[in-house]
Amino acid sequence: MPSLDRTTLEALYNDHPDAVIVTAPGGAILSANAAAASLFGFDARLMVGRPFSPLLDEAFPDSAGSAHDISVLYKRADGTRFTGMTRTIAVPDAGDVPGASIRIIRAEHLRDATDDIPSIRTVDTALDVIAEGIAIYDEDERLILCNKAYRQLFGPVGERLQIGMSVADFALQLLSEEGMELGSAEAEAWIRRQVDLFRRADGMPEIFPYNNGRWLRAENTLTADGNTVAIRVDVTDLKRVEQELDRQRQDYATLVETIPDFITRISPDLVYTFVNQRFAACIGLSANAIIGRSCLDFVVEDDPLVDIFRGLTPEEPATAQEQCRVSANGVEIWMLWSNLAVFDGRRLVEYVTVGRDITEMKRQQMRIAEQRSELQRKNEALGQFTSSVSHDLKAPMRQISMFAEMIADDIATDKLEDVPVYATQLRSKSRRLMQLVDSLLDYARIADRITSPQRVGLRDVVEDALGNLQNDIAESGAQITVEALPDVIGDSELLKRLFQNVIGNAIKYRRTGVVPELTITGWRDGRIAQIAFPDNGVGIDPQHADRIFDIFQRLHRDESIFPGTGVGLSLARRIAESHGGTIVLDPEYRNGARFVVSLPAA
């Protein structure tokens, strides 16, 4: 193949439309054609001998030795930058002369329509159909181009945008639309923020208010050629949705923290992911100290919570249970727990539990149950009382009626010799009936509950009771020993009646020829005061231990030996029960009778 002569080569070199620069191995420029001088803005003669590296942007090192076409960022004599498609060709060594490098540079913006890169018009058309606002500013922060959406975002200010307008001028134009006073500290801070945002150019989005209540997302990115691409998107609708969600979350958080219920959220592996403050207060820890811990750390032994959770299914995701537990301050509380398993299809997402304090309701239920039980007991007692009273009152009334008829018959037949006897019996039975009625009235007057209980010293109560029984004690010669007695809560007058009846029985039911002895002793058993009355009398068969407390019940029918109405012990029991206490016969005691009274201790 014939070789080209020197003249032809120089013509190709000098008239080549692309910039051609020949450099030595050390990087010094050996030669530059006219196109290179025009492209870089230097006189070709002044370029010779200068290093090639100052023509490169700092971000692009010298790529001599590569035969590939690459896009390189260059600097012109006036400091402006441009991108050039560059091919570097290494010239082989010629003897002792080291090889040079030939760089062929085509500025990319000079490509014609036959190239693969779209024309400026094509790019502009493409930008105008993009919904996001896009603008490009040069390294001097002046507008190079922007699309239609960019102008529309800023309304009247966008319509006044001109190529070459600086970022600071644009910010001033926007400031006037925001209604801020020029020169004010607020206005200066606003402009400074906009300029700082532009200069940051790290591609990180930032959202800020603009144009009277709207919201804008701004992203600024610095390109390789020193320009800044600004992307602006109106996100007002998204921001409003976000604000509404934040408001709803705040409302939800306020509701969760103010309602009186306990609320928790638990992961499938039984770890707390949320607890409200009321639940945390019950546990005695802060919410942060509970979240992240297993719920098993806070349940009592034999708590069925895990079994309940495991039993929840997509078909039956909810259940409820009552639970009694002790709060952090040691108070026993009742909770009604509603447990819900949240599923995504058949995949368990979490458990949600809502606990309601039903302590007061449970107390009311227990009070109602106690009242129902008490009412049932009273109804049964009333039935027994009615039967007993009816029987014991009818007996003397029948006798009174009988003797009255006998007197009437004798008077009618003029047989008067037996009338005085009948009259004596009639008087005796009438007196007996009056005693029964008086005893019945005493029994009925005892209240079921003490209205104003007070602290009572039992020593004083016993002394008053012994004073009322002084004649009986003197007549029988009874030996009564009073030991230490605890104080109780109750009514001193009623307790005096109770003690008087028990002491009186010990004196009355004594063995023939034996001086009655009685010891009154007491002790405290927790919140209960116990008072015992052991005597040396005739005693009571244990099989009658309950019967003796029924009204009008007497084990000794011969009133000439042991007179009485059978009301004393029943009245004592009624007084003890009105104090929330009891009176019982000790069935193990064999030396007489031993009654034990239990009362609330002071």
BALUM-46557 format. One record per residue (C-alpha): x, z, y; residue number from 1. Coordinates in Angstrom, 3 decimals. Last residue first. Layout:
<rs>
R, u, w, v, num
R, X, Z, Y, NUM
...
</rs>
This chain:
<rs>
R, u, w, v, num
R, -58.500, 118.079, -3.563, 602
R, -59.259, 117.669, -7.258, 601
R, -62.424, 115.847, -8.329, 600
R, -64.308, 118.115, -10.786, 599
R, -64.165, 118.823, -14.534, 598
R, -65.976, 121.873, -15.987, 597
R, -65.033, 123.290, -19.381, 596
R, -67.364, 125.659, -21.255, 595
R, -66.053, 127.995, -23.959, 594
R, -68.488, 129.888, -26.182, 593
R, -67.718, 132.762, -28.488, 592
R, -64.557, 133.371, -30.499, 591
R, -64.686, 129.960, -32.253, 590
R, -63.575, 127.354, -29.697, 589
R, -63.124, 123.918, -31.258, 588
R, -66.476, 122.551, -29.996, 587
R, -65.498, 123.090, -26.320, 586
R, -68.828, 122.702, -24.529, 585
R, -68.872, 120.153, -21.725, 584
R, -69.370, 119.991, -17.968, 583
R, -68.645, 116.782, -16.060, 582
R, -67.540, 115.433, -12.683, 581
R, -68.566, 112.838, -10.089, 580
R, -69.776, 115.625, -7.802, 579
R, -73.442, 114.907, -8.599, 578
R, -72.342, 114.969, -12.245, 577
R, -71.210, 118.590, -11.945, 576
R, -74.457, 119.605, -10.179, 575
R, -76.617, 117.887, -12.819, 574
R, -74.574, 119.508, -15.586, 573
R, -75.066, 122.975, -14.088, 572
R, -78.840, 122.352, -13.730, 571
R, -79.005, 121.343, -17.397, 570
R, -77.055, 124.519, -18.210, 569
R, -79.451, 126.816, -16.319, 568
R, -82.770, 125.102, -17.122, 567
R, -83.645, 126.632, -20.487, 566
R, -86.330, 128.919, -18.974, 565
R, -84.810, 132.338, -19.663, 564
R, -85.015, 135.561, -21.708, 563
R, -82.515, 136.248, -24.474, 562
R, -83.743, 139.175, -26.562, 561
R, -87.415, 139.397, -25.540, 560
R, -87.340, 135.660, -25.007, 559
R, -87.184, 135.058, -28.749, 558
R, -86.829, 131.255, -28.886, 557
R, -83.059, 131.242, -28.918, 556
R, -81.604, 127.696, -28.897, 555
R, -83.399, 126.820, -25.678, 554
R, -83.903, 123.348, -24.191, 553
R, -85.918, 123.410, -20.954, 552
R, -83.738, 120.656, -19.469, 551
R, -81.151, 119.064, -21.734, 550
R, -77.644, 120.561, -21.475, 549
R, -77.991, 122.583, -24.738, 548
R, -78.685, 119.353, -26.655, 547
R, -75.185, 117.962, -26.206, 546
R, -73.151, 120.724, -27.907, 545
R, -75.982, 121.547, -30.371, 544
R, -73.977, 120.485, -33.443, 543
R, -71.133, 122.619, -32.092, 542
R, -73.126, 125.813, -32.915, 541
R, -73.055, 127.959, -29.820, 540
R, -71.335, 131.330, -29.315, 539
R, -72.737, 134.851, -29.554, 538
R, -70.484, 136.065, -26.755, 537
R, -66.716, 136.510, -26.417, 536
R, -66.248, 134.218, -23.412, 535
R, -64.094, 131.168, -22.440, 534
R, -64.960, 129.629, -19.000, 533
R, -62.517, 126.721, -18.259, 532
R, -62.008, 124.912, -14.930, 531
R, -60.282, 121.481, -14.865, 530
R, -59.397, 119.783, -11.560, 529
R, -59.013, 116.004, -11.803, 528
R, -56.690, 113.755, -9.791, 527
R, -53.797, 114.307, -12.153, 526
R, -54.761, 117.207, -14.426, 525
R, -54.927, 120.320, -12.229, 524
R, -55.506, 123.748, -13.695, 523
R, -58.195, 126.414, -13.895, 522
R, -59.045, 129.801, -15.362, 521
R, -62.159, 131.942, -15.538, 520
R, -61.970, 134.570, -18.263, 519
R, -65.099, 136.251, -19.632, 518
R, -65.623, 139.435, -21.628, 517
R, -68.984, 140.842, -22.669, 516
R, -68.886, 144.442, -24.006, 515
R, -69.973, 144.318, -27.633, 514
R, -72.848, 146.422, -28.997, 513
R, -75.055, 143.423, -29.562, 512
R, -73.230, 140.164, -28.902, 511
R, -73.526, 138.619, -25.480, 510
R, -75.718, 135.661, -24.461, 509
R, -76.717, 137.020, -21.048, 508
R, -73.237, 137.728, -19.640, 507
R, -71.768, 134.347, -20.628, 506
R, -75.006, 132.649, -19.498, 505
R, -74.709, 134.285, -16.047, 504
R, -71.116, 133.001, -15.682, 503
R, -72.245, 129.433, -16.412, 502
R, -75.282, 129.692, -14.101, 501
R, -73.307, 131.313, -11.258, 500
R, -70.528, 128.729, -11.520, 499
R, -73.016, 125.841, -11.088, 498
R, -74.955, 127.577, -8.312, 497
R, -71.670, 128.274, -6.438, 496
R, -70.725, 124.625, -6.903, 495
R, -73.946, 123.620, -5.187, 494
R, -73.232, 125.896, -2.236, 493
R, -69.549, 124.800, -1.932, 492
R, -70.295, 121.063, -1.838, 491
R, -67.438, 118.881, -3.120, 490
R, -63.726, 118.135, -3.239, 489
R, -61.692, 120.611, -5.282, 488
R, -59.126, 123.374, -4.811, 487
R, -57.337, 124.669, -7.878, 486
R, -58.015, 128.082, -9.514, 485
R, -55.562, 130.850, -10.352, 484
R, -57.051, 133.447, -12.711, 483
R, -60.371, 135.268, -12.547, 482
R, -60.959, 137.938, -15.209, 481
R, -64.480, 139.177, -15.895, 480
R, -65.156, 142.318, -17.927, 479
R, -68.914, 142.766, -18.341, 478
R, -70.328, 146.293, -18.151, 477
R, -73.741, 144.842, -19.057, 476
R, -75.719, 146.579, -16.303, 475
R, -72.882, 146.289, -13.736, 474
R, -72.378, 142.581, -14.390, 473
R, -76.118, 141.892, -14.266, 472
R, -76.406, 143.790, -10.959, 471
R, -73.371, 142.006, -9.429, 470
R, -74.549, 138.505, -10.319, 469
R, -74.917, 137.316, -6.693, 468
R, -71.506, 138.819, -5.865, 467
R, -69.949, 137.114, -8.879, 466
R, -71.164, 133.743, -7.551, 465
R, -69.704, 134.446, -4.090, 464
R, -66.325, 135.427, -5.596, 463
R, -66.321, 132.322, -7.790, 462
R, -66.905, 130.019, -4.803, 461
R, -64.181, 131.758, -2.790, 460
R, -61.650, 131.213, -5.609, 459
R, -62.882, 127.645, -5.965, 458
R, -61.509, 126.666, -2.529, 457
R, -63.549, 123.647, -1.399, 456
R, -62.296, 120.558, 0.449, 455
R, -65.294, 118.651, 1.749, 454
R, -67.904, 116.226, 0.421, 453
R, -70.518, 114.941, 2.905, 452
R, -73.430, 113.241, 1.127, 451
R, -72.812, 114.649, -2.360, 450
R, -74.391, 112.335, -4.883, 449
R, -77.298, 112.683, -7.315, 448
R, -78.877, 115.351, -5.130, 447
R, -79.996, 118.680, -6.681, 446
R, -83.545, 119.382, -5.447, 445
R, -85.128, 118.214, -8.716, 444
R, -83.435, 120.937, -10.783, 443
R, -84.471, 123.682, -8.404, 442
R, -88.054, 122.357, -8.455, 441
R, -88.042, 122.406, -12.250, 440
R, -86.811, 125.989, -12.245, 439
R, -89.655, 126.974, -9.883, 438
R, -92.171, 125.169, -12.127, 437
R, -90.837, 126.889, -15.236, 436
R, -90.919, 130.294, -13.571, 435
R, -94.475, 129.653, -12.407, 434
R, -95.500, 128.798, -15.979, 433
R, -93.961, 132.028, -17.265, 432
R, -95.826, 134.061, -14.653, 431
R, -99.055, 132.371, -15.721, 430
R, -98.264, 133.139, -19.362, 429
R, -97.696, 136.798, -18.547, 428
R, -100.870, 137.106, -16.424, 427
R, -102.988, 135.515, -19.169, 426
R, -101.417, 137.806, -21.754, 425
R, -102.331, 140.845, -19.626, 424
R, -105.856, 139.478, -19.108, 423
R, -106.294, 138.971, -22.846, 422
R, -105.297, 142.582, -23.475, 421
R, -107.612, 143.799, -20.712, 420
R, -110.489, 141.703, -22.164, 419
R, -110.181, 143.115, -25.668, 418
R, -112.704, 146.010, -25.190, 417
R, -115.132, 143.921, -23.179, 416
R, -117.489, 142.601, -25.839, 415
R, -120.526, 141.830, -23.663, 414
R, -121.153, 138.565, -25.510, 413
R, -120.638, 136.443, -22.360, 412
R, -117.761, 138.687, -21.239, 411
R, -116.086, 138.230, -24.598, 410
R, -116.499, 134.436, -24.444, 409
R, -115.113, 134.214, -20.884, 408
R, -112.113, 136.337, -21.806, 407
R, -111.443, 134.151, -24.856, 406
R, -111.765, 131.004, -22.729, 405
R, -109.213, 132.352, -20.219, 404
R, -106.902, 133.309, -23.067, 403
R, -106.960, 129.759, -24.458, 402
R, -106.522, 128.071, -21.092, 401
R, -103.516, 130.215, -20.300, 400
R, -102.099, 129.503, -23.753, 399
R, -102.620, 125.789, -23.302, 398
R, -100.931, 125.958, -19.880, 397
R, -98.050, 127.965, -21.343, 396
R, -97.376, 125.189, -23.920, 395
R, -98.156, 122.208, -21.642, 394
R, -95.260, 122.908, -19.324, 393
R, -92.641, 122.856, -22.085, 392
R, -93.932, 119.683, -23.747, 391
R, -94.390, 117.666, -20.562, 390
R, -91.088, 118.838, -19.229, 389
R, -89.287, 117.756, -22.388, 388
R, -90.915, 114.335, -22.557, 387
R, -90.455, 113.694, -18.861, 386
R, -86.816, 114.791, -18.986, 385
R, -86.089, 112.625, -22.017, 384
R, -87.592, 109.615, -20.267, 383
R, -85.850, 110.518, -17.026, 382
R, -82.570, 110.817, -18.871, 381
R, -83.019, 107.335, -20.296, 380
R, -83.937, 106.020, -16.864, 379
R, -80.982, 107.870, -15.395, 378
R, -78.596, 106.322, -17.907, 377
R, -80.008, 102.869, -17.248, 376
R, -79.668, 103.430, -13.520, 375
R, -76.099, 104.554, -13.972, 374
R, -75.285, 101.497, -16.064, 373
R, -76.909, 99.229, -13.492, 372
R, -75.100, 101.064, -10.704, 371
R, -71.809, 100.670, -12.543, 370
R, -72.483, 96.981, -13.129, 369
R, -73.450, 96.551, -9.468, 368
R, -70.278, 98.321, -8.413, 367
R, -68.260, 96.109, -10.772, 366
R, -69.892, 92.999, -9.314, 365
R, -69.262, 94.270, -5.794, 364
R, -65.654, 94.905, -6.675, 363
R, -65.410, 91.421, -8.160, 362
R, -66.825, 89.944, -4.932, 361
R, -64.367, 91.964, -2.872, 360
R, -61.452, 90.771, -4.994, 359
R, -62.517, 87.124, -4.925, 358
R, -59.340, 85.830, -3.262, 357
R, -59.438, 82.060, -3.689, 356
R, -56.687, 80.109, -5.430, 355
R, -56.205, 76.353, -5.146, 354
R, -53.862, 74.644, -7.601, 353
R, -52.607, 71.052, -7.490, 352
R, -50.694, 69.672, -10.469, 351
R, -48.528, 66.568, -10.241, 350
R, -48.145, 62.874, -11.149, 349
R, -49.176, 62.764, -14.815, 348
R, -49.141, 59.183, -16.101, 347
R, -52.409, 58.101, -17.716, 346
R, -53.466, 55.878, -14.842, 345
R, -51.738, 57.636, -12.006, 344
R, -52.877, 61.196, -12.757, 343
R, -53.380, 64.296, -10.619, 342
R, -54.051, 67.497, -12.603, 341
R, -56.334, 69.956, -10.822, 340
R, -56.483, 73.749, -11.213, 339
R, -59.058, 75.879, -9.419, 338
R, -57.951, 79.520, -9.486, 337
R, -60.374, 82.364, -8.737, 336
R, -58.201, 85.345, -7.845, 335
R, -58.711, 89.102, -8.227, 334
R, -56.383, 91.470, -6.407, 333
R, -54.553, 94.666, -7.342, 332
R, -52.490, 95.944, -4.426, 331
R, -48.769, 96.573, -4.997, 330
R, -47.514, 95.168, -1.685, 329
R, -46.274, 91.955, -3.380, 328
R, -49.710, 91.356, -4.899, 327
R, -50.814, 92.541, -8.355, 326
R, -52.791, 90.115, -10.509, 325
R, -56.279, 89.673, -11.908, 324
R, -57.181, 86.119, -12.824, 323
R, -60.368, 84.081, -12.871, 322
R, -60.217, 80.513, -14.168, 321
R, -61.139, 76.997, -13.095, 320
R, -60.662, 73.523, -14.585, 319
R, -59.888, 69.987, -13.482, 318
R, -58.487, 66.779, -15.003, 317
R, -61.056, 66.269, -17.784, 316
R, -60.866, 62.549, -18.700, 315
R, -57.384, 62.106, -17.204, 314
R, -56.369, 65.210, -19.190, 313
R, -55.841, 68.908, -18.478, 312
R, -55.019, 71.044, -21.541, 311
R, -51.316, 71.209, -20.757, 310
R, -52.097, 72.805, -17.410, 309
R, -54.332, 75.459, -18.993, 308
R, -51.735, 76.217, -21.670, 307
R, -49.116, 76.623, -18.947, 306
R, -51.348, 78.921, -16.872, 305
R, -52.396, 81.204, -19.771, 304
R, -50.509, 84.244, -18.376, 303
R, -49.374, 86.272, -21.395, 302
R, -46.646, 87.942, -19.319, 301
R, -47.066, 87.578, -15.590, 300
R, -46.450, 84.372, -13.705, 299
R, -43.861, 84.037, -10.913, 298
R, -40.769, 82.609, -12.593, 297
R, -43.013, 80.359, -14.713, 296
R, -43.872, 78.503, -11.495, 295
R, -40.381, 77.045, -11.667, 294
R, -38.382, 77.124, -8.453, 293
R, -37.894, 74.252, -6.020, 292
R, -40.242, 75.701, -3.413, 291
R, -40.356, 79.494, -3.700, 290
R, -37.577, 80.506, -1.293, 289
R, -38.697, 77.857, 1.196, 288
R, -42.224, 79.324, 1.199, 287
R, -40.832, 82.734, 2.103, 286
R, -41.109, 85.529, -0.432, 285
R, -43.562, 88.383, -1.108, 284
R, -45.615, 86.574, -3.742, 283
R, -48.804, 87.211, -1.753, 282
R, -47.067, 86.154, 1.451, 281
R, -45.921, 82.899, -0.203, 280
R, -49.490, 82.136, -1.264, 279
R, -50.737, 82.683, 2.297, 278
R, -47.864, 80.624, 3.721, 277
R, -48.739, 77.495, 1.766, 276
R, -46.828, 76.395, -1.302, 275
R, -45.289, 72.969, -1.942, 274
R, -43.040, 71.302, -4.550, 273
R, -43.200, 74.180, -7.046, 272
R, -41.600, 73.253, -10.374, 271
R, -43.778, 72.979, -13.496, 270
R, -42.048, 69.937, -15.075, 269
R, -45.060, 67.816, -14.050, 268
R, -44.468, 68.876, -10.411, 267
R, -46.475, 71.697, -8.854, 266
R, -48.434, 71.744, -5.611, 265
R, -49.693, 75.084, -4.337, 264
R, -52.576, 76.377, -2.231, 263
R, -53.764, 79.995, -1.819, 262
R, -57.064, 80.170, 0.050, 261
R, -57.762, 81.891, 3.389, 260
R, -57.678, 78.618, 5.353, 259
R, -55.121, 78.593, 8.166, 258
R, -51.995, 77.126, 6.532, 257
R, -53.696, 74.312, 4.631, 256
R, -55.858, 73.408, 7.617, 255
R, -52.897, 73.276, 9.989, 254
R, -50.887, 71.176, 7.513, 253
R, -53.825, 68.808, 7.043, 252
R, -54.342, 68.495, 10.785, 251
R, -50.624, 67.842, 11.189, 250
R, -50.692, 65.273, 8.417, 249
R, -53.739, 63.673, 10.025, 248
R, -51.973, 63.594, 13.373, 247
R, -48.856, 62.116, 11.772, 246
R, -51.003, 59.517, 10.013, 245
R, -52.656, 58.684, 13.325, 244
R, -49.263, 58.430, 14.985, 243
R, -48.037, 56.122, 12.215, 242
R, -51.147, 53.956, 12.537, 241
R, -50.589, 53.868, 16.292, 240
R, -46.956, 52.932, 15.767, 239
R, -47.911, 50.149, 13.362, 238
R, -50.378, 48.750, 15.875, 237
R, -47.863, 49.030, 18.719, 236
R, -45.049, 47.398, 16.734, 235
R, -44.289, 44.589, 19.186, 234
R, -41.076, 42.975, 17.915, 233
R, -37.876, 42.278, 19.855, 232
R, -34.748, 40.681, 18.403, 231
R, -31.662, 40.397, 20.628, 230
R, -28.735, 38.272, 19.448, 229
R, -25.555, 39.131, 21.338, 228
R, -22.813, 36.552, 21.861, 227
R, -19.158, 37.265, 21.220, 226
R, -18.531, 34.253, 18.923, 225
R, -18.691, 36.424, 15.788, 224
R, -22.178, 37.689, 16.601, 223
R, -23.147, 41.082, 18.085, 222
R, -26.549, 42.278, 16.880, 221
R, -29.300, 43.907, 18.908, 220
R, -32.528, 45.219, 17.333, 219
R, -35.476, 46.443, 19.395, 218
R, -38.870, 47.647, 18.142, 217
R, -41.406, 47.811, 20.949, 216
R, -44.356, 50.149, 21.523, 215
R, -47.263, 49.700, 23.930, 214
R, -48.613, 52.296, 26.327, 213
R, -48.012, 50.741, 29.686, 212
R, -45.541, 47.890, 29.076, 211
R, -42.932, 49.766, 27.069, 210
R, -42.499, 52.634, 24.627, 209
R, -39.413, 52.844, 22.375, 208
R, -38.496, 51.953, 18.800, 207
R, -34.885, 51.515, 17.712, 206
R, -33.557, 49.167, 15.053, 205
R, -29.899, 49.250, 13.952, 204
R, -28.149, 45.856, 14.337, 203
R, -25.073, 47.460, 15.843, 202
R, -25.480, 45.924, 19.305, 201
R, -24.630, 49.147, 21.199, 200
R, -24.535, 47.116, 24.369, 199
R, -28.245, 46.390, 24.321, 198
R, -29.224, 50.024, 23.707, 197
R, -26.858, 51.135, 26.466, 196
R, -28.500, 48.636, 28.852, 195
R, -31.994, 49.893, 28.011, 194
R, -30.970, 53.558, 28.271, 193
R, -29.241, 53.003, 31.590, 192
R, -32.340, 51.310, 32.970, 191
R, -34.546, 54.275, 31.925, 190
R, -32.080, 56.860, 33.257, 189
R, -31.947, 55.040, 36.603, 188
R, -35.739, 54.939, 36.792, 187
R, -36.108, 58.649, 36.003, 186
R, -33.458, 59.575, 38.543, 185
R, -35.340, 57.614, 41.174, 184
R, -33.791, 54.525, 42.762, 183
R, -36.763, 52.310, 42.020, 182
R, -39.981, 54.282, 41.519, 181
R, -41.419, 53.732, 38.067, 180
R, -44.544, 51.600, 37.670, 179
R, -43.674, 50.272, 34.216, 178
R, -43.980, 46.718, 35.557, 177
R, -41.242, 47.364, 38.133, 176
R, -39.004, 48.727, 35.395, 175
R, -39.380, 45.542, 33.391, 174
R, -37.902, 43.501, 36.252, 173
R, -35.098, 46.026, 36.629, 172
R, -34.343, 45.764, 32.902, 171
R, -34.146, 41.954, 33.211, 170
R, -31.697, 42.331, 36.080, 169
R, -29.532, 44.671, 33.931, 168
R, -29.650, 42.251, 30.983, 167
R, -28.427, 39.424, 33.179, 166
R, -30.421, 36.296, 34.022, 165
R, -28.455, 33.128, 33.139, 164
R, -31.418, 31.256, 31.699, 163
R, -34.476, 32.447, 33.554, 162
R, -37.159, 35.010, 32.664, 161
R, -40.040, 35.041, 35.143, 160
R, -42.660, 34.411, 32.449, 159
R, -41.271, 37.341, 30.468, 158
R, -41.792, 39.632, 33.437, 157
R, -45.431, 38.569, 33.663, 156
R, -46.021, 39.500, 29.994, 155
R, -43.012, 41.108, 28.282, 154
R, -43.855, 40.195, 24.702, 153
R, -44.856, 36.661, 25.721, 152
R, -41.308, 35.789, 26.829, 151
R, -39.769, 36.821, 23.516, 150
R, -42.534, 35.054, 21.573, 149
R, -41.711, 31.775, 23.361, 148
R, -38.097, 31.767, 22.270, 147
R, -35.005, 32.827, 24.190, 146
R, -31.798, 31.104, 25.312, 145
R, -28.445, 31.794, 26.974, 144
R, -29.368, 34.996, 28.838, 143
R, -26.470, 36.761, 30.507, 142
R, -24.728, 39.838, 29.081, 141
R, -21.267, 38.539, 30.028, 140
R, -20.520, 38.040, 26.333, 139
R, -23.443, 35.680, 26.091, 138
R, -27.063, 36.656, 25.511, 137
R, -29.303, 35.235, 22.797, 136
R, -33.031, 35.933, 22.650, 135
R, -35.569, 36.351, 19.840, 134
R, -39.138, 37.684, 20.020, 133
R, -40.613, 37.859, 16.549, 132
R, -43.457, 35.507, 15.648, 131
R, -41.145, 32.558, 14.906, 130
R, -42.646, 29.207, 15.881, 129
R, -40.602, 28.996, 19.082, 128
R, -37.333, 29.624, 17.268, 127
R, -37.756, 26.560, 15.048, 126
R, -38.393, 24.293, 18.017, 125
R, -35.340, 25.644, 19.811, 124
R, -33.196, 25.108, 16.726, 123
R, -34.393, 21.517, 16.397, 122
R, -33.649, 20.879, 20.046, 121
R, -30.154, 22.306, 19.670, 120
R, -29.545, 19.926, 16.790, 119
R, -29.660, 21.022, 13.198, 118
R, -26.313, 21.196, 11.290, 117
R, -26.023, 18.549, 8.511, 116
R, -24.387, 15.840, 10.744, 115
R, -26.039, 12.508, 11.644, 114
R, -27.453, 13.943, 14.839, 113
R, -24.016, 14.295, 16.439, 112
R, -21.632, 17.209, 16.285, 111
R, -20.356, 18.402, 19.638, 110
R, -21.776, 21.914, 19.256, 109
R, -19.540, 22.416, 16.224, 108
R, -16.281, 21.805, 18.117, 107
R, -14.171, 19.707, 15.780, 106
R, -10.643, 20.904, 15.154, 105
R, -7.935, 19.052, 13.182, 104
R, -4.949, 21.309, 12.654, 103
R, -1.645, 19.792, 11.526, 102
R, 0.951, 22.162, 10.144, 101
R, 4.745, 21.621, 10.183, 100
R, 7.230, 21.421, 7.305, 99
R, 10.752, 22.859, 7.564, 98
R, 13.540, 20.404, 8.508, 97
R, 16.479, 20.681, 6.122, 96
R, 15.268, 17.720, 4.126, 95
R, 11.774, 16.777, 5.279, 94
R, 9.435, 19.661, 4.252, 93
R, 5.863, 18.610, 3.439, 92
R, 3.241, 18.633, 6.249, 91
R, 0.488, 21.296, 5.695, 90
R, -3.015, 20.217, 6.718, 89
R, -5.401, 22.675, 8.401, 88
R, -9.076, 21.672, 8.675, 87
R, -11.165, 23.391, 11.350, 86
R, -14.875, 23.450, 12.205, 85
R, -14.861, 24.903, 15.696, 84
R, -16.876, 27.756, 17.174, 83
R, -16.687, 28.358, 20.870, 82
R, -15.481, 31.068, 23.213, 81
R, -15.237, 31.370, 26.975, 80
R, -12.057, 32.810, 28.456, 79
R, -11.498, 30.071, 31.030, 78
R, -8.552, 28.651, 28.997, 77
R, -10.797, 28.427, 25.960, 76
R, -10.978, 30.876, 23.093, 75
R, -11.607, 29.928, 19.456, 74
R, -13.884, 31.171, 16.612, 73
R, -13.152, 29.402, 13.331, 72
R, -15.525, 27.655, 10.909, 71
R, -13.628, 26.555, 7.814, 70
R, -12.798, 23.190, 6.276, 69
R, -10.364, 23.796, 3.455, 68
R, -6.716, 22.715, 3.458, 67
R, -5.438, 26.254, 4.086, 66
R, -1.733, 26.548, 5.033, 65
R, -2.336, 27.813, 8.546, 64
R, -5.202, 30.334, 8.766, 63
R, -4.114, 32.207, 11.911, 62
R, -6.142, 35.402, 12.147, 61
R, -9.794, 35.292, 13.342, 60
R, -11.352, 38.418, 14.903, 59
R, -8.975, 38.274, 17.867, 58
R, -10.400, 34.902, 18.836, 57
R, -7.824, 32.139, 18.362, 56
R, -6.224, 30.112, 21.196, 55
R, -3.720, 32.949, 21.755, 54
R, -2.450, 32.311, 18.156, 53
R, -1.114, 28.803, 18.770, 52
R, 2.120, 29.886, 20.446, 51
R, 3.215, 27.910, 23.492, 50
R, 5.890, 25.223, 23.190, 49
R, 3.527, 22.372, 23.989, 48
R, 0.289, 23.594, 25.613, 47
R, 1.507, 22.854, 29.131, 46
R, 1.893, 19.151, 28.318, 45
R, -1.626, 18.974, 26.989, 44
R, -3.015, 20.438, 30.227, 43
R, -5.373, 23.177, 29.093, 42
R, -9.167, 23.402, 28.964, 41
R, -9.339, 24.096, 25.192, 40
R, -11.514, 21.092, 24.333, 39
R, -10.000, 18.791, 26.923, 38
R, -6.410, 19.553, 25.886, 37
R, -7.352, 19.178, 22.233, 36
R, -9.071, 15.824, 22.880, 35
R, -5.979, 14.653, 24.750, 34
R, -3.703, 15.316, 21.764, 33
R, -1.613, 18.427, 21.184, 32
R, 2.048, 18.632, 20.047, 31
R, 4.652, 21.081, 18.814, 30
R, 2.567, 24.240, 19.317, 29
R, 4.507, 27.317, 18.177, 28
R, 3.154, 29.026, 15.018, 27
R, 6.414, 29.922, 13.326, 26
R, 6.011, 27.088, 10.821, 25
R, 5.726, 24.636, 13.746, 24
R, 2.352, 23.567, 15.013, 23
R, 0.617, 20.191, 15.426, 22
R, -2.732, 20.222, 17.231, 21
R, -5.443, 17.580, 16.868, 20
R, -8.710, 17.949, 18.751, 19
R, -11.344, 15.574, 17.481, 18
R, -12.172, 12.207, 19.019, 17
R, -8.787, 10.743, 17.920, 16
R, -7.427, 8.578, 20.744, 15
R, -3.935, 10.116, 20.955, 14
R, -3.371, 10.576, 17.233, 13
R, -4.867, 7.283, 16.084, 12
R, -2.951, 5.453, 18.816, 11
R, 0.260, 7.297, 17.905, 10
R, -0.165, 6.274, 14.290, 9
R, -0.726, 2.607, 15.213, 8
R, 2.378, 2.561, 17.379, 7
R, 4.466, 4.205, 14.645, 6
R, 3.629, 1.535, 12.059, 5
R, 1.101, 2.138, 9.293, 4
R, 2.356, 1.840, 5.717, 3
R, 1.498, -1.009, 3.351, 2
R, 0.000, 0.000, 0.000, 1
</rs>
